[in-house]
Amino acid sequence: MFQAKGCTVFGSTDKNVAPLLEKLDKEKTLVYNLTKDGVNGGVLTQVDLSLDKFSEGVDQIISSLMKADDHTLSLFVADTQAEAISGMVIACAVRSVQTIVKMRAMVDEGITEKDWTLALIKKTFETPVNDKIDCYDVVNNIVSKLPSGELGKIMADLLVDLCGDKAVNIRDNIKVLKEKFDKSGESFDVKVETVQMLERYFNAVCVCSYIRAEGEGCYKKSFSDWCKDMECVQSSKENGIRFWRDMTFFSLAPVAAAAAPAPSATEAPAANAPVTAAA
């Protein structure tokens, strides 16, 4: 079992969760089964966060968390660490926005000073803390088009790092897998794994942008409907990520974010531009 650093959100690839729940508070732990197998122990919620069903799975998780109290723990059981972390990022993002809402409410109630509180929100949730982040055109492109895209990207990177502190980092692992592909004699299986990891990171950025845009208003629009309205999300997946599976070449070369700032909306590359780092 691994934990998102500083958060009451956990992940595991062990399908026997009874011993894990003994270490947590069994009565206050929501267990999400992201596998297609049976999971033993605890009250389970079956969720499909596969790449083709991701939107529906996000809506399930958010709905469940919104009904839970502030002290509820979350445990995501999956076949791989990367799959578990996809769920963990969602849960951490929901909790983060709930915290922001409470902080704003404290200002309205006269408990805390406005400027001090807003500065704390900015420092905690809206300021990049990692200056060595690899960037990809398809991610930069979608950030420029989404409501709260920049804030969502910052939150996604923060949470990916926290959730991957003791497990796989789904952003950094893209580069690791691409290097493995180059050394493998261009294995198709490794290529598919790399493309899927990029899509997981892309999804994290999109869902965090959604949560930042809709969360403070109690999610009046579901993530599924939000994605349908944002046609660029699906088109970017198809034309900026998945198309690589059928290409005879594979170009994926990230560069540091500091050297490649996200393009503006007017400078964003086309949806089917190569998935290389922004120049």
N, C-alpha and C positions, 0 to 999 in steps of 0.2 A: 504494500500500500504506500502511496506517495501523496503528499499534501501540497496544495498551493501555498507558497510561503506567506505566512501572515494571515491566511484565510481559513475558514472552517469548511473547506471544500477539498475532497479527497478523490483519488482515483486508484483503481486496482485492475489487474488482469487475472486475479484469483477469483474463480467463480463460487468458491465456498466462502461467503461473506460473514458467516456466523462468528468465526474467531475475530474477524476484523471489527465487528460491531461490539465485541466485548471490550475493545480498546477505546471505542467511541461511546457516545450516549445512545444506546439502541433505540430508546423511546423518542429521541429527537433527531434521528437520522433518516433522511430520504435517500433511498437506494434506487438508482436508475440503472436498469439493465440494458446496455447498448448492444448486447450480443444476441444471437438467435438461439442460444442454448439456455438451458435452465440454470438458474442461479439459486443457491441454497442459502436460506437465512434472511430474516428481515422482511419488511413489507416492501415489495418491489413495484416499480413503475417501468413498464416495457417501453423503451423509446428507440426509434430508428433514426440514427444520425449518419446513416450511410450518405455518400455524396449525392445520390439521386433523391433522397428523402430528407435532406438536411433541414429544409424550411419547416416542414411539418414537425420534425423533432424539436426544433427550437421553440415552436409555439407550445408544445407539450411541457417542456421544461419551465418556460417562463410562467405558464399558467399554474403549474404546481408550486413554484417558488412564491408566487404572489399570494397564495393561500396559506403559506407557512409563516410562522412567527420568526422574529429576528434571531432567535437562538437555535434555529434548525440547522443541522449539518447536512451536507450533501455528499454522497458517495457514488461515483460513476464507475460501473464495472464494464469493461470492454475487452475485446480480444487483443488489442494492442494499446500501448501507452498513448500513442498519437490519437486514437479514437477517444480514449478516456479524457484526454486533455481538451479535445474539441468541446466536450460537455462541460468540463470544469471552467473553461473560459466563459461560457455562457452564464453559468451560475455566479461566478465572481463579478461579471459585468452587471448582472441584475442587482447584486448586493451593493456594488459600488454606487449605482445610481440611487438606490434606496437611501444610502448614506448621504448623498448630495441633497436629496429631497429633505431629509431631516435637518441638515445643516442650514438650508435656506429657511426652513420653518422656524428654527431657533432665532434667526434674524427677525422674522416677522413677529415673533412673540417677545422680542426685546431682550432675549437671553444673551445673545452675542452681538458684537459690533459688526456692522455690515461689511465694511472694507476689510477687516481682519478675516472674516469668514470667507469672503470671496477670494481673498489671496490664498487662504488655506486650500480651498477647493481647486484653485488653479495649480498650486504647487503639488497637490496630492494626485489629482486626476487629469490634469490638462497640460502637464509639462513633461516632455520626453526626458527619460532618465538614462537611456542607453544611447551613446553616441557611436556605437559600432553596429548599427542595424543595416542589414543588407536590404536593398530595394529592388523591386521588379516592376517593369513597365505596366503590367496588367494591374498591379496593386495601386501604383501611383495614379493610373488612369481612372480607376473606380473611385478613389478617394476624392478626386476633383469633381466628381459628378454626384456624390451622395450628400443628402442633408447631414450635417454634423460629421462629414467624412474625415476631416482633419482630427477632430476630437476622438472619433471612433478609432482611427489609426493609432493615435497615442495610447488610448486605453487598451487596444488589442495587443500592442507591443509590450506594454507594461504587464498585462495579465499572462501573455505567452511566456514571458520570462519568469513570472512568479509560479505559474503552473508547471513549467519545465525545469524548475530549480533542482529537483531531485529525480527528474525523469527526462524524456525527450523534449527538446525545444522544437516545436513544429515549424518555426521560422528558420532557425539556424540549420535544422536538419535538411532543408532543401539543398543547400550548398554541399553538405556532406554526401547526400545521395547522388548529386550530379557528379561529384568527384569519383564516387564509387562506380557510376555509369561509365565515365571516361576510362577508368582502369579495368573495367570488366570486359572490354572488347565490345562495348555498346550493347549490353544485355537488354533485351526488350522488357523483361520483368523489372529490372532496376529502373528503366526509363518510366514505366507505368507508375512505379512506387514514387519516383521523384515528382511526376506530374500530379499525382494524388496528394502528395504532401504540400505542394504549392497551392492546390485547391483548398486544402484544409486551412492554410494560413489566410488565403483570400476570403474564405468564409468567416474566419474569426474577425477580420477587419470589417466585413459587411455587417455581421450581427452586432458588433460593438457600436458601429455607426447607427444602426437601427435603435439600439437600446439607449444611446445618448439622445437620439432625436425623439423617441416616443416614450421612453421610460418615465420621465417626469410628469407625463400626462396620463400615466396608468395604462399605456399600451392600447389606446383606442383602436388602433389598426394592428392586425396580426402581422407577424414577420412574413408569412406566406403572401398576404395581400400586398404588403409593402414591396416585396420583391417583384411581384407582378406589375406594380406601378412603376418600379424602377427597372425598365426593360434592359437597361445596360448591365444589370447584374448577371442575368442568364446569358446574354450575348457575349459578355466578357469571358464567362466560363467556357462557352463553346468555341469562341474564336480566338481567345487569348491564352487558354490553358489546355483544354482537351484536344484541340487540333494537333498538338504535338505528338500524340500517341500514334498518329498515322503518317507523320512526316518522316522522310528518309534521313533528315539531319535533325540535330537537337541543340539549340543554342540557348544557354541559360547561364549568364555570367553576372552575378550580382556585384555591386560596388557599395561602398559605405554611404549611408544616407547623407552624411555631411558633404560629400563630394557630389551628391546627386539629389538636389531638392525635388520634391514632388512637383510635376508640371502644373501650370495653371490650367483652368478649364479651357482657355483658348489655345493652349499649347499641348493639350493632352494628345498622346498618340492614338492612332486608330485602334478600334477594338481588336483587329486581327494583326496588330503589330507584333513582331517577334518578342518572346518573353525574355528579353535581356534586361539588364539594369539600365535605368535611364542614363543617357549620356550627359 
